[in-house]
Amino acid sequence: MQDLIAKTAELLIKSKHTVALTGAGMSTESGIPDFRGPNGIWTKNPEAEKQAYQSYFKFQQNPKQYWIERMTGTSWIHELTKAQPNPGHFALAELEKMALLKSVITQNIDNLHQKAGNKRVLDYHGNVSLLRCFSCDTRYDPQEYELEKLLAEDRLPPYCKKCNGVLKSDIVHFHEAIPADVSTESQQEVGTCDVMLICGTSAAVYPFAMLPRIAKQYSSKQKTIIVEINAEPTPLTQEGISDYIIQGKTGTVLPKIVEEVKKRTSENKHRL
Protein backbone atom coordinates (compact mmCIF):
# COMPACT_ATOMS: atom_id res chain seq x y z
CA MET A 1 0.00 0.00 0.00
CA GLN A 2 2.79 2.43 0.87
CA ASP A 3 4.20 2.24 -2.66
CA LEU A 4 0.80 3.20 -4.09
CA ILE A 5 0.43 6.05 -1.59
CA ALA A 6 3.85 7.36 -2.61
CA LYS A 7 2.93 7.00 -6.30
CA THR A 8 -0.33 8.91 -5.76
CA ALA A 9 1.45 11.68 -3.86
CA GLU A 10 3.90 12.08 -6.73
CA LEU A 11 1.04 12.20 -9.24
CA LEU A 12 -0.71 14.92 -7.23
CA ILE A 13 2.43 17.04 -6.97
CA LYS A 14 3.01 16.87 -10.73
CA SER A 15 -0.64 17.19 -11.71
CA LYS A 16 -2.01 20.30 -13.38
CA HIS A 17 -5.66 19.53 -12.68
CA THR A 18 -6.72 16.90 -10.13
CA VAL A 19 -10.38 16.12 -9.49
CA ALA A 20 -11.87 13.91 -6.75
CA LEU A 21 -15.05 11.88 -7.18
CA THR A 22 -16.58 10.84 -3.87
CA GLY A 23 -19.40 8.57 -2.77
CA ALA A 24 -21.17 6.82 0.09
CA GLY A 25 -17.99 5.18 1.38
CA MET A 26 -16.87 8.57 2.68
CA SER A 27 -20.20 9.31 4.35
CA THR A 28 -20.48 5.96 6.14
CA GLU A 29 -17.18 6.73 7.87
CA SER A 30 -18.94 9.75 9.40
CA GLY A 31 -21.65 7.50 10.79
CA ILE A 32 -24.15 8.09 7.98
CA PRO A 33 -25.76 4.77 7.01
CA ASP A 34 -25.91 3.77 3.36
CA PHE A 35 -29.20 2.91 1.67
CA ARG A 36 -29.07 -0.68 0.49
CA GLY A 37 -26.39 -2.28 2.69
CA PRO A 38 -27.18 -4.84 5.45
CA ASN A 39 -28.00 -2.00 7.86
CA GLY A 40 -29.08 0.43 5.17
CA ILE A 41 -31.87 2.97 5.57
CA TRP A 42 -34.01 1.31 2.92
CA THR A 43 -33.09 -2.23 3.98
CA LYS A 44 -34.51 -1.50 7.40
CA ASN A 45 -37.41 0.59 6.13
CA PRO A 46 -38.62 -0.41 2.63
CA GLU A 47 -41.45 2.11 2.95
CA ALA A 48 -38.87 4.91 3.05
CA GLU A 49 -37.47 3.72 -0.28
CA LYS A 50 -40.97 3.67 -1.77
CA GLN A 51 -41.55 7.23 -0.60
CA ALA A 52 -38.19 8.32 -2.03
CA TYR A 53 -39.23 7.08 -5.47
CA GLN A 54 -42.46 9.08 -5.21
CA SER A 55 -41.03 12.38 -3.93
CA TYR A 56 -40.39 13.97 -7.31
CA PHE A 57 -43.84 13.18 -8.64
CA LYS A 58 -45.39 14.54 -5.44
CA PHE A 59 -43.49 17.78 -5.86
CA GLN A 60 -44.60 18.17 -9.47
CA GLN A 61 -48.24 17.41 -8.70
CA ASN A 62 -48.61 19.26 -5.39
CA PRO A 63 -45.64 21.35 -4.20
CA LYS A 64 -47.53 22.51 -1.12
CA GLN A 65 -48.23 18.97 0.08
CA TYR A 66 -44.63 17.98 -0.75
CA TRP A 67 -43.41 20.68 1.63
CA ILE A 68 -45.92 19.91 4.37
CA GLU A 69 -44.96 16.23 4.38
CA ARG A 70 -41.27 17.12 4.26
CA MET A 71 -41.54 19.41 7.29
CA THR A 72 -43.98 17.47 9.47
CA GLY A 73 -43.02 13.85 8.77
CA THR A 74 -40.17 11.88 10.31
CA SER A 75 -37.22 11.79 7.97
CA TRP A 76 -33.67 10.42 7.97
CA ILE A 77 -32.68 13.59 6.09
CA HIS A 78 -32.70 15.67 9.28
CA GLU A 79 -30.03 13.39 10.75
CA LEU A 80 -27.63 14.26 7.93
CA THR A 81 -27.33 17.84 9.09
CA LYS A 82 -25.88 16.62 12.42
CA ALA A 83 -23.08 14.55 10.83
CA GLN A 84 -19.49 15.80 10.97
CA PRO A 85 -16.59 15.42 8.51
CA ASN A 86 -14.10 12.60 9.04
CA PRO A 87 -10.32 12.58 8.35
CA GLY A 88 -10.94 11.74 4.68
CA HIS A 89 -12.98 14.91 4.18
CA PHE A 90 -10.36 17.03 5.93
CA ALA A 91 -7.60 15.46 3.81
CA LEU A 92 -9.35 16.50 0.58
CA ALA A 93 -9.88 20.01 1.97
CA GLU A 94 -6.17 20.18 2.77
CA LEU A 95 -5.22 19.10 -0.74
CA GLU A 96 -7.40 21.92 -2.08
CA LYS A 97 -5.71 24.45 0.23
CA MET A 98 -2.36 23.22 -1.10
CA ALA A 99 -3.66 23.95 -4.64
CA LEU A 100 -3.27 20.27 -5.55
CA LEU A 101 -7.01 19.51 -5.83
CA LYS A 102 -9.13 21.64 -8.14
CA SER A 103 -12.60 20.28 -7.34
CA VAL A 104 -14.67 17.62 -5.61
CA ILE A 105 -17.59 16.07 -7.47
CA THR A 106 -19.69 14.18 -4.95
CA GLN A 107 -22.66 11.84 -5.02
CA ASN A 108 -23.22 12.59 -1.34
CA ILE A 109 -25.86 15.07 -0.27
CA ASP A 110 -24.58 15.59 3.29
CA ASN A 111 -22.61 18.87 2.87
CA LEU A 112 -19.61 17.31 4.68
CA HIS A 113 -17.03 18.39 2.10
CA GLN A 114 -18.09 22.00 2.63
CA LYS A 115 -18.03 21.57 6.40
CA ALA A 116 -14.48 20.23 6.13
CA GLY A 117 -13.37 23.31 4.20
CA ASN A 118 -13.56 22.46 0.51
CA LYS A 119 -14.60 25.51 -1.52
CA ARG A 120 -15.03 23.97 -4.95
CA VAL A 121 -17.66 21.24 -4.52
CA LEU A 122 -20.08 20.06 -7.18
CA ASP A 123 -23.01 18.35 -5.45
CA TYR A 124 -24.01 15.99 -8.25
CA HIS A 125 -27.10 14.72 -6.41
CA GLY A 126 -27.80 17.97 -4.59
CA ASN A 127 -27.19 19.21 -1.07
CA VAL A 128 -29.43 18.59 1.96
CA SER A 129 -28.55 22.05 3.32
CA LEU A 130 -29.87 24.02 0.34
CA LEU A 131 -33.07 24.86 -1.51
CA ARG A 132 -33.16 25.00 -5.32
CA CYS A 133 -35.53 26.70 -7.71
CA PHE A 134 -37.28 24.22 -9.99
CA SER A 135 -37.30 26.80 -12.79
CA CYS A 136 -33.89 28.51 -12.78
CA ASP A 137 -31.74 26.32 -10.47
CA THR A 138 -30.88 29.25 -8.16
CA ARG A 139 -29.94 27.88 -4.72
CA TYR A 140 -30.78 29.36 -1.34
CA ASP A 141 -29.95 28.85 2.30
CA PRO A 142 -33.23 27.68 3.96
CA GLN A 143 -32.74 30.30 6.68
CA GLU A 144 -33.57 32.97 4.10
CA TYR A 145 -37.12 31.63 3.97
CA GLU A 146 -38.24 31.00 7.57
CA LEU A 147 -39.87 27.75 6.49
CA GLU A 148 -41.43 27.04 9.89
CA LYS A 149 -43.19 30.40 9.73
CA LEU A 150 -44.44 29.67 6.19
CA LEU A 151 -45.80 26.35 7.44
CA ALA A 152 -47.54 27.93 10.44
CA GLU A 153 -49.09 30.64 8.24
CA ASP A 154 -50.13 28.18 5.50
CA ARG A 155 -47.93 29.94 2.93
CA LEU A 156 -46.02 26.98 1.52
CA PRO A 157 -44.40 26.35 -0.91
CA PRO A 158 -41.58 28.91 -0.89
CA TYR A 159 -40.92 30.82 -4.13
CA CYS A 160 -37.71 31.89 -5.83
CA LYS A 161 -36.68 35.51 -5.23
CA LYS A 162 -35.14 35.64 -8.69
CA CYS A 163 -37.81 34.21 -11.01
CA ASN A 164 -40.73 33.38 -8.68
CA GLY A 165 -40.44 29.70 -9.50
CA VAL A 166 -41.35 27.08 -6.88
CA LEU A 167 -38.52 25.98 -4.59
CA LYS A 168 -37.78 22.37 -3.67
CA SER A 169 -35.06 20.69 -1.69
CA ASP A 170 -31.77 20.80 -3.59
CA ILE A 171 -31.62 16.99 -3.29
CA VAL A 172 -31.99 15.34 -6.69
CA HIS A 173 -34.90 12.95 -6.33
CA PHE A 174 -35.40 9.74 -8.28
CA HIS A 175 -36.67 10.47 -11.82
CA GLU A 176 -35.33 14.03 -11.58
CA ALA A 177 -32.61 15.18 -13.97
CA ILE A 178 -29.22 16.27 -12.67
CA PRO A 179 -29.30 20.10 -12.57
CA ALA A 180 -27.87 21.43 -15.82
CA ASP A 181 -25.28 23.68 -14.18
CA VAL A 182 -23.81 20.86 -12.08
CA SER A 183 -23.89 18.39 -14.96
CA THR A 184 -22.10 20.79 -17.31
CA GLU A 185 -19.45 21.84 -14.78
CA SER A 186 -18.80 18.23 -13.78
CA GLN A 187 -18.19 17.20 -17.38
CA GLN A 188 -15.87 20.18 -17.86
CA GLU A 189 -13.86 19.24 -14.76
CA VAL A 190 -13.62 15.60 -15.81
CA GLY A 191 -12.63 16.57 -19.35
CA THR A 192 -9.85 18.79 -18.04
CA CYS A 193 -8.34 16.60 -15.32
CA ASP A 194 -5.07 14.74 -15.68
CA VAL A 195 -5.45 12.96 -12.30
CA MET A 196 -8.69 11.66 -10.82
CA LEU A 197 -9.13 10.34 -7.28
CA ILE A 198 -12.14 8.07 -6.86
CA CYS A 199 -12.93 7.95 -3.16
CA GLY A 200 -15.45 5.65 -1.53
CA THR A 201 -17.61 4.92 -4.55
CA SER A 202 -18.02 2.08 -7.00
CA ALA A 203 -19.41 4.63 -9.50
CA ALA A 204 -22.20 2.23 -10.39
CA VAL A 205 -25.09 4.74 -10.35
CA TYR A 206 -25.66 6.61 -13.61
CA PRO A 207 -25.17 9.24 -14.89
CA PHE A 208 -22.48 9.84 -12.22
CA ALA A 209 -20.86 6.55 -13.26
CA MET A 210 -20.13 8.05 -16.67
CA LEU A 211 -17.70 10.60 -15.25
CA PRO A 212 -14.65 8.33 -14.81
CA ARG A 213 -15.42 6.76 -18.17
CA ILE A 214 -15.53 10.21 -19.78
CA ALA A 215 -12.12 10.90 -18.22
CA LYS A 216 -10.77 7.75 -19.87
CA GLN A 217 -12.18 8.83 -23.22
CA TYR A 218 -10.12 12.01 -22.92
CA SER A 219 -7.05 10.17 -21.67
CA SER A 220 -5.51 9.94 -25.13
CA LYS A 221 -5.26 13.76 -25.03
CA GLN A 222 -5.03 14.40 -21.30
CA LYS A 223 -3.38 11.12 -20.20
CA THR A 224 -5.74 11.01 -17.23
CA ILE A 225 -4.51 8.76 -14.42
CA ILE A 226 -7.30 7.37 -12.25
CA VAL A 227 -6.54 6.28 -8.68
CA GLU A 228 -9.27 4.40 -6.85
CA ILE A 229 -9.45 4.47 -3.04
CA ASN A 230 -12.02 1.89 -2.02
CA ALA A 231 -12.37 -0.86 0.56
CA GLU A 232 -12.95 -3.45 -2.17
CA PRO A 233 -12.40 -3.70 -5.94
CA THR A 234 -15.28 -2.25 -7.98
CA PRO A 235 -16.49 -2.43 -11.59
CA LEU A 236 -14.04 0.40 -12.30
CA THR A 237 -11.23 -1.89 -11.18
CA GLN A 238 -12.53 -4.87 -13.13
CA GLU A 239 -13.11 -2.89 -16.34
CA GLY A 240 -9.65 -1.34 -16.20
CA ILE A 241 -11.06 2.18 -15.86
CA SER A 242 -8.88 2.86 -12.81
CA ASP A 243 -5.11 2.66 -13.20
CA TYR A 244 -4.45 1.95 -9.52
CA ILE A 245 -6.53 0.88 -6.55
CA ILE A 246 -5.54 1.53 -2.95
CA GLN A 247 -7.70 -0.78 -0.85
CA GLY A 248 -8.71 0.73 2.46
CA LYS A 249 -10.95 3.30 4.13
CA THR A 250 -10.81 6.80 2.69
CA GLY A 251 -10.49 8.20 6.21
CA THR A 252 -7.26 6.24 6.61
CA VAL A 253 -5.76 6.37 3.12
CA LEU A 254 -6.36 10.02 2.19
CA PRO A 255 -4.58 11.46 5.28
CA LYS A 256 -1.61 9.20 4.50
CA ILE A 257 -1.49 10.59 0.97
CA VAL A 258 -1.50 14.13 2.37
CA GLU A 259 1.36 13.23 4.74
CA GLU A 260 3.35 11.83 1.83
CA VAL A 261 2.69 14.93 -0.28
CA LYS A 262 3.95 17.16 2.54
CA LYS A 263 7.02 14.98 3.02
CA ARG A 264 7.94 15.07 -0.67
CA THR A 265 7.20 18.79 -0.99
CA SER A 266 9.46 19.50 2.00
CA GLU A 267 12.24 17.33 0.59
CA ASN A 268 12.03 19.10 -2.77
CA LYS A 269 12.32 22.50 -1.07
CA HIS A 270 15.43 21.37 0.85
CA ARG A 271 17.05 20.18 -2.38
CA LEU A 272 16.53 23.65 -3.83
DRENSE-200780 format. One record per residue (C-alpha): residue in three letters; x, y, z; residue number from 0. Coordinates in steps of 0.2 Angstrom, whole numbers, plus 5000, padded with zeros to 4 digits. Each point is the difference from the previous one (the first is absolute). Layout:
- ALA X Y Z NUM
...
% end
This chain:
- MET 5000 5000 5000 0
- GLN 5014 5012 5004 1
- ASP 5007 4999 4983 2
- LEU 4983 5005 4993 3
- ILE 4998 5014 5012 4
- ALA 5017 5007 4995 5
- LYS 4996 4998 4981 6
- THR 4983 5010 5003 7
- ALA 5009 5013 5010 8
- GLU 5013 5002 4985 9
- LEU 4985 5001 4988 10
- LEU 4991 5014 5010 11
- ILE 5016 5010 5001 12
- LYS 5003 4999 4981 13
- SER 4982 5002 4995 14
- LYS 4993 5015 4992 15
- HIS 4982 4997 5004 16
- THR 4994 4986 5012 17
- VAL 4982 4997 5004 18
- ALA 4993 4989 5013 19
- LEU 4984 4989 4998 20
- THR 4992 4995 5017 21
- GLY 4986 4989 5005 22
- ALA 4991 4991 5014 23
- GLY 5016 4992 5007 24
- MET 5006 5017 5006 25
- SER 4983 5004 5009 26
- THR 4999 4983 5009 27
- GLU 5016 5004 5008 28
- SER 4991 5015 5008 29
- GLY 4987 4988 5007 30
- ILE 4987 5003 4986 31
- PRO 4992 4984 4995 32
- ASP 4999 4995 4982 33
- PHE 4984 4996 4991 34
- ARG 5001 4982 4994 35
- GLY 5013 4992 5011 36
- PRO 4996 4987 5014 37
- ASN 4996 5014 5012 38
- GLY 4995 5012 4987 39
- ILE 4986 5013 5002 40
- TRP 4989 4992 4987 41
- THR 5005 4982 5005 42
- LYS 4992 5004 5017 43
- ASN 4986 5010 4994 44
- PRO 4994 4995 4982 45
- GLU 4986 5013 5002 46
- ALA 5013 5014 5000 47
- GLU 5007 4994 4984 48
- LYS 4982 4999 4992 49
- GLN 4997 5018 5006 50
- ALA 5017 5006 4993 51
- TYR 4995 4993 4983 52
- GLN 4984 5010 5001 53
- SER 5007 5017 5006 54
- TYR 5003 5008 4983 55
- PHE 4983 4996 4994 56
- LYS 4992 5007 5016 57
- PHE 5010 5016 4998 58
- GLN 4994 5002 4982 59
- GLN 4982 4996 5004 60
- ASN 4998 5009 5016 61
- PRO 5015 5011 5006 62
- LYS 4990 5006 5015 63
- GLN 4997 4982 5006 64
- TYR 5018 4995 4996 65
- TRP 5006 5013 5012 66
- ILE 4987 4997 5014 67
- GLU 5005 4981 5000 68
- ARG 5019 5005 4999 69
- MET 4998 5011 5015 70
- THR 4988 4990 5011 71
- GLY 5005 4982 4997 72
- THR 5014 4990 5008 73
- SER 5015 5000 4988 74
- TRP 5018 4993 5000 75
- ILE 5005 5016 4990 76
- HIS 5000 5010 5016 77
- GLU 5013 4989 5008 78
- LEU 5012 5004 4986 79
- THR 5001 5018 5005 80
- LYS 5008 4994 5017 81
- ALA 5014 4990 4992 82
- GLN 5018 5006 5001 83
- PRO 5014 4998 4988 84
- ASN 5012 4986 5002 85
- PRO 5019 5000 4997 86
- GLY 4997 4996 4981 87
- HIS 4990 5016 4998 88
- PHE 5013 5010 5009 89
- ALA 5014 4992 4989 90
- LEU 4991 5005 4984 91
- ALA 4998 5018 5007 92
- GLU 5018 5001 5004 93
- LEU 5005 4995 4982 94
- GLU 4989 5014 4994 95
- LYS 5008 5012 5011 96
- MET 5017 4994 4994 97
- ALA 4994 5004 4982 98
- LEU 5002 4981 4995 99
- LEU 4981 4997 4999 100
- LYS 4989 5010 4988 101
- SER 4983 4993 5004 102
- VAL 4990 4987 5009 103
- ILE 4985 4992 4991 104
- THR 4990 4991 5012 105
- GLN 4985 4988 5000 106
- ASN 4997 5004 5018 107
- ILE 4987 5012 5006 108
- ASP 5006 5003 5017 109
- ASN 5010 5016 4998 110
- LEU 5015 4993 5009 111
- HIS 5013 5005 4987 112
- GLN 4995 5018 5003 113
- LYS 5000 4998 5019 114
- ALA 5018 4993 4999 115
- GLY 5005 5016 4990 116
- ASN 4999 4995 4982 117
- LYS 4995 5016 4989 118
- ARG 4998 4992 4983 119
- VAL 4987 4986 5002 120
- LEU 4988 4994 4987 121
- ASP 4985 4992 5009 122
- TYR 4995 4988 4986 123
- HIS 4985 4994 5009 124
- GLY 4996 5016 5009 125
- ASN 5003 5006 5018 126
- VAL 4989 4997 5015 127
- SER 5004 5017 5007 128
- LEU 4994 5010 4985 129
- LEU 4984 5004 4990 130
- ARG 4999 5001 4981 131
- CYS 4988 5009 4988 132
- PHE 4992 4987 4989 133
- SER 4999 5013 4986 134
- CYS 5018 5009 5000 135
- ASP 5010 4989 5012 136
- THR 5005 5014 5011 137
- ARG 5004 4993 5017 138
- TYR 4996 5008 5017 139
- ASP 5004 4997 5019 140
- PRO 4984 4994 5008 141
- GLN 5002 5014 5013 142
- GLU 4996 5013 4987 143
- TYR 4982 4993 5000 144
- GLU 4995 4997 5018 145
- LEU 4992 4984 4994 146
- GLU 4992 4996 5017 147
- LYS 4991 5017 5000 148
- LEU 4994 4996 4982 149
- LEU 4993 4984 5006 150
- ALA 4991 5008 5015 151
- GLU 4993 5013 4989 152
- ASP 4994 4988 4987 153
- ARG 5011 5009 4987 154
- LEU 5010 4985 4993 155
- PRO 5008 4997 4987 156
- PRO 5014 5013 5001 157
- TYR 5003 5009 4983 158
- CYS 5016 5005 4992 159
- LYS 5006 5019 5003 160
- LYS 5007 5000 4983 161
- CYS 4987 4993 4988 162
- ASN 4985 4996 5012 163
- GLY 5002 4981 4996 164
- VAL 4995 4987 5013 165
- LEU 5014 4995 5011 166
- LYS 5004 4982 5005 167
- SER 5014 4991 5010 168
- ASP 5016 5001 4990 169
- ILE 5001 4981 5002 170
- VAL 4998 4992 4983 171
- HIS 4985 4988 5001 172
- PHE 4998 4984 4991 173
- HIS 4994 5003 4982 174
- GLU 5006 5018 5001 175
- ALA 5014 5006 4988 176
- ILE 5017 5005 5007 177
- PRO 5000 5019 5000 178
- ALA 5007 5007 4984 179
- ASP 5013 5011 5008 180
- VAL 5007 4986 5011 181
- SER 5000 4988 4985 182
- THR 5008 5012 4988 183
- GLU 5014 5005 5013 184
- SER 5003 4982 5005 185
- GLN 5003 4995 4982 186
- GLN 5012 5015 4998 187
- GLU 5010 4995 5015 188
- VAL 5001 4982 4995 189
- GLY 5005 5005 4982 190
- THR 5014 5011 5007 191
- CYS 5007 4989 5013 192
- ASP 5017 4991 4999 193
- VAL 4998 4991 5017 194
- MET 4984 4993 5007 195
- LEU 4997 4994 5018 196
- ILE 4985 4988 5002 197
- CYS 4996 5000 5018 198
- GLY 4988 4988 5008 199
- THR 4989 4997 4985 200
- SER 4998 4985 4988 201
- ALA 4993 5013 4988 202
- ALA 4986 4988 4995 203
- VAL 4986 5013 5000 204
- TYR 4997 5009 4984 205
- PRO 5002 5013 4994 206
- PHE 5014 5003 5013 207
- ALA 5008 4984 4995 208
- MET 5003 5007 4983 209
- LEU 5013 5013 5007 210
- PRO 5015 4989 5002 211
- ARG 4996 4992 4983 212
- ILE 4999 5017 4992 213
- ALA 5017 5004 5008 214
- LYS 5007 4984 4992 215
- GLN 4993 5005 4983 216
- TYR 5010 5016 5001 217
- SER 5016 4991 5007 218
- SER 5007 4999 4982 219
- LYS 5002 5019 5001 220
- GLN 5001 5003 5019 221
- LYS 5008 4984 5005 222
- THR 4988 4999 5015 223
- ILE 5006 4989 5014 224
- ILE 4986 4993 5011 225
- VAL 5004 4994 5018 226
- GLU 4987 4991 5009 227
- ILE 4999 5000 5019 228
- ASN 4987 4987 5005 229
- ALA 4998 4987 5013 230
- GLU 4997 4987 4986 231
- PRO 5003 4998 4981 232
- THR 4986 5008 4990 233
- PRO 4994 4999 4982 234
- LEU 5012 5014 4997 235
- THR 5014 4989 5005 236
- GLN 4993 4985 4990 237
- GLU 4997 5010 4984 238
- GLY 5018 5007 5001 239
- ILE 4993 5018 5002 240
- SER 5011 5003 5015 241
- ASP 5018 4999 4998 242
- TYR 5004 4997 5018 243
- ILE 4989 4994 5015 244
- ILE 5005 5004 5018 245
- GLN 4990 4988 5011 246
- GLY 4994 5008 5016 247
- LYS 4989 5013 5009 248
- THR 5001 5017 4992 249
- GLY 5002 5007 5018 250
- THR 5016 4990 5002 251
- VAL 5007 5001 4983 252
- LEU 4997 5018 4995 253
- PRO 5009 5007 5015 254
- LYS 5015 4989 4996 255
- ILE 5001 5007 4983 256
- VAL 5000 5018 5007 257
- GLU 5014 4995 5012 258
- GLU 5010 4993 4985 259
- VAL 4996 5016 4990 260
- LYS 5007 5011 5014 261
- LYS 5015 4989 5002 262
- ARG 5005 5000 4982 263
- THR 4996 5019 4998 264
- SER 5011 5004 5015 265
- GLU 5014 4989 4993 266
- ASN 4999 5008 4983 267
- LYS 5002 5017 5009 268
- HIS 5015 4995 5009 269
- ARG 5008 4994 4984 270
- LEU 4998 5017 4993 271
% end
